[in-house]
């Protein structure tokens, strides 16, 4: 997940650089890509949080079933 955030930050920096160079189309493309990466990383973080929260109750249920 940290890799996604790092990649998103790199792409965002590339977007800033493209914008400074007046390459608005390139900047927009990079900003959109960065936003997609941030959203994907956020979804994975959320999924991991839920998995961590559910791990203990699932283990308890499995122990009681077996």
SULJOZI-V849328 format. One record per run of one state. SS is the DSSP state (~ for helix, > for strand, _ for the rest). FROM is the first residue (numbers start at 1). LEN is the number of residues. If there is no record, write none. Layout:
ss = <SS SS>
from = <FROM FROM>
len = <LEN LEN>
This chain:
ss = <_ ~ _ ~ _>
from = <1 2 21 24 66>
len = <1 19 3 42 1>
